[in-house]
Amino acid sequence: MKTPESVTRYRRSQTGTDAYNRPTYSETTATFGDALVAPGESTEPGEAGRKPVLVTATLYFRDTHPDIVDSDQVLLRGNRYDVDGVPQVWPSGVVVKLRLARG
């Protein structure tokens, strides 16, 4: 049986505006220690410098419903992923798809 891993959620929220009336933001974090991780695929560019490398992963939370939404980012195994789409909520847990673009 796989051992659950800890992941950190990053959430950016508008906190006000600056002197030029541009939005200002802050970032909050929360850590969830019960994620099962399924590594996904990595797509390489056909020609160097043309497209970024895309890496995917999926988080499975069993018997828990962490507060993760589609605009969040998640730190997983040293990489900061974007949440890819709306997390799927089930009575027995949550499935969260992740995407990382490099380059």
Secondary structure, DSSP 8 states (H G I E B T S, - for coil): ----EEEEEEEEEEEEE-TTS-EEEEEEEEEEEEEEEEEEEEE--SSTTTS-EEEEEEEEEES------TT-EEEETTEEEEE-S--EEETTEEEEEEEEEE-
